[in-house]
Amino acid sequence: MLRIISANLNGIRSAVKKGFLPWMTKQQADFVCLQELKAQRDDLDDAILNPDGMHGFFHHAEKKGYSGCGIYTPHQPDEVLYGFGNEEFDAEGRYVEARFKGLSILSVYMPSGSSSPERQEAKFRYLDAFLPHLIKLKKSGREIVLCGDVNIAHNEIDLKNWKGNLKNSGFLPEERAWLSKLFDQVGYVDVYRQIEPEATEACYTWWSNRGQAYAKNVGWRIDYHLATPDIAATAQSTSIYKDERFSDHAPLIVDYDWSI
């Protein structure tokens, strides 16, 4: 069994103070993919870099207190890749890939476009650059599990207030079409939806800090496991952990009948 967790921490140091590391240790996961570290290498002590026998691999943003992603694993990778070969977005620390024989585990933090029109344009540039990379990776014949904050809700079922968000970043037609192409043409699988095709309110992984969004469960499903078909077909179960709050996102857990 392979347990893989995706967790946007909205600041790794903040999440650690809220008990993320003890919780993570109890999960006995093979891979914990982190997004939105908001920290540089020098900001992190050994307890965070390599907790309880886990190896930590981090892609930090050049800008302080911004973005960043990483992977924790007890396994020793054959190779770790930082960035996907795009200068603009690799500088923002958005991609770590750990390779094990024929399997690649990716932690990806895709841009948000909600803060300004300029960031939305950057998000579109990212989508245009990242899709060819995912196509190439799939054509390589490797099994892939991409975990991450995609910052896109795919369908109406994936967010509470879909009618009010049709013109907002994260639910724009162009963004949703990008995911549809990734699934329908490129052949990646939305693992959560494979297991839970009808889930509505239970599917959300992010809630705005405004108002009473979390208390009222006015959420979005923007955190994903995106996998190649063979390993996706082995997914046994999925859950979204909400008993504790480490962040404005909730960890997404999937167990696969797979070994490395």
N, C-alpha and C positions, 0 to 999 in steps of 0.2 A: 504493500500500500504506500502511496505517495501522497502526503498531505502538503498542500500548497496554500498559502495565505497571501492575500493582497490587502495592504493597509496604507491608506493615505493618512499620515500622522499630523499634518498641519503643524509641523515643528517637532523634530524628533526629541529635543530636550524637554519640551512641554509634555509630550506623550509619556516620556520616561518618568517624569514627576507624577504622572497620573496612574502609574503602575503598569505600563505597557510591557516592560521586560519580564516581570514575574508571570504575567498572563501568557506571554509568548512562550516562555520556557515550558509551561504546563501543556501547551498544545502539542509538543513533540513533533513539530512540523519539519518536513524535509527542506522546505524553502519558504521564507517569509519575504515577500517583495514589498518594499517601502517606497512611498512617494512623498514629495513635499517635505524634505528634510529641514529646509531653512537653516542650514548650518554648513560650515566649512570643516575640513579635516581637523584643523587646530582647535575647533570648538568642542570636539568629542573626546572623552576620556576612554580608557581601555574598557571600562564596564559597558560602554555603549558600542565601541568598535568591535569587540569580540566577546559578547556576553555568554557565559555558561557553556563554553566549548563550541560556540557557533563562530564561523568565519563571517566577517562582514566585508562586503564589497560595495563601495559607494562612488557615485558619480556626482560630485558637487558642482553647483553653479559657480561661475566666476564672480557673479554679483553676490555680495554678502547677504545672508538672511533670506535667500530666495531659492525656490525650486529645489532641485536635487532629488536623487532616488538611490535605491540600494537594494541589496539582497543579503539576507542572513541564511546560512546553511551549515549543517554539521558536516557536509560532504566537501571533499576537495575537488574543485572543478579542474578539468583539463585546460581550460582557457577562460579568461574573463575579458569581455570587450566593453569599453566605455565609449558611448556615443555611437551613432550610426553613419557617420561620415558627412554630416551637414554642419558646416562651421557655425552658422547662426544659432542653431538649436543645441548643438553639442556644448556650446558655451553656457547654456542654461541648465546643464546637468539633467537630461531627461531620459537617459537610456543606459541600462546595464544588462549585459547578456552573459550568463554563466553557461558554459558548454560542458556536457558530460557525454562522451561517446557520441551517439546520434541524437541526443536530446539537448535542446536549448531552453533555458528558463530566462524570460525577459521581465525586467521591472521597468515600466514605462510611465512617465508622467507627461501627458499631452497638454498643450497649452490651453488656458482659458481665454476666452475672448470677451468676457463680461465687463472688464474694467474700462475699456475704451475702444473706439473704432479701430485705432492703430493695432491694438492687441488682437482684435478679430481678424484683421488682415494678416497679421503674423500667424494666427491659427490656421488660416487657409493656406498660407505658404508651407506651414508644417505638414498639413494633410497631403498637399501635393508632393512634398519631398519624401514623406514617410511611406506612402503606399507602395512605390516601386521597391523600397527596401524590404517590405513585408512580402511582396511577390517574389523577389529574388531569394529570400530566406526560405520560403516555402518550396520553391523549385529546387533548392539544394538537396531536398530529400530528408532534411532533419525533422524530427518531431519537435514541435514548438508549443510552449505554453507562455503566452504573453499575459502578464498580470499588470493591472494598472488603473490609474485614474484617467479615463479616456475623455472626460469632460464633455460627453455627448450622451444624451438619452435617446435611445434608438426609436422607440415607438410610443404611442399614446399611453400604453399600459405601464410605461417605465417612469412616469412622473405623475404627481397628484394633479397639478394644475396645468394640464397640457394645453388647454385652449388659451390660457393667458400667457403662454410662453412660445407661441408659434413664431414670433418675430424676435425672440431673445436668443442670445448665444447659448449654445448647449442643446438647442432644439430647433435650430434653423434647418430648412429643407436640404441645403447643401451638405450640412454636417451629417444629417441622418442618411442621406444618399451615399455618403462616403462609407458609412458602416454597412449599408445594404450591399454595396459593391464588394466590400471585404468579405462578406458572408456568401453572397449569391454568385459572384463571379470568381473571386480569388480562392474561396473555399475554406476560409477559417470558420470556426464554430464558436458561437456564443454559449459557453458551457453552462452557465446558470440557466439560460432559457431552454437549453436542451433538457435539463432536469426538472425545471419549474416553468413550463410553458405558459401557465395561466396566472402565476402569482402577480398580484397587484400591489397593495399597500405593504405587503411583507417583503417586497423586492428592493426597497429603497436602501441606498448606502450612503447618501449625503443629505444633510438638512441645512438650510440657511441658518445663520445665527440671528437673523432678524425675526422679531415678533416671537411667536410661540410655535415655530415651524417643527421643532423636534417633538414638543409636547403634543401637537396636533397631528404628527406624522405627515406633514406636508413636505414630502421628500422627492428625491430623484435617484434613479439607478444609473450612476455614471462610472462605477468601478466594475471591472470585468476580469474574467478569465477568457482569453481568446486563444483557441488551440487548433492545431491541425487535426484532421478527422480521426486518425487512428487512436491518438491518445485521448481525444475528447470522448470517443466511444467508450472508454474505460472509466469515465467519471461515475463514481458510485453515489455520492451524496454532496450536498452543498448546504451551507448555513451562513447567516449574517449575524455576527456577534454584537448584541446590544445590551448585555447585562451590565457592562461598564462603558463609560465614554472616555476614550483616549483622545478624541479629535472630533471635528464636525463630520467626519466620515466614520463608518463602521467597517471592521475587517470582514472580508469575504473569504470564506474557507471552502475548498473543494478537496475531496479525497478521490484519488485515482487508483485503479488497480494496475499499477505500473511499478517497475523496479528499475533502478539505475546501477 
